[in-house]
Amino acid sequence: MAYYEEQRPGLGLALLAEVERAAEMIRHFPAAWPLHGPAGHRKAVLVGFPFALHYLELPDVLWISAVAHAKREPFYWRDRTC
């Protein structure tokens, strides 16, 4: 967020709003995005930014495990998750 805010005032807040919008869509329609990777993650690509939300559907919760840059090596973030 800070990087985008430095590039253009308000852009960091726009990124936050897009992440929140995507998270809300995931909450309402968790199976709408395709499975991505061997662990059963799903990937929702953000609109207007090169990021995706990677999440798991667990029995009692939707777990967003990463907000990952879409142009980096796939699953570069995997070792950072809990």
C-alpha positions, 0 to 999 in steps of 0.5 A: 500500500505504501509503495502505491501511495508514494506513486500517486496519492490515493492509489494505496487506498484504492489497492486496499479497497480492491483487496476488501472488495475481493475478500467480500466477494470470496466471502459470498462466493467462495467456490467461484475461483478455480483451485490453484496449486496442490494445497487446495488454494483458490486464487482471486485476481484483483482488478486494476492491480497485479495482485491475487488473493490466495485462500483456502476453504476450511470447514469453519472459515475462509483463510486468506493466506496471501495477497501475492504479486501476480508477476512473481514466481508462483507460490513465492509466499508459501513459506511465509504462511502459518 
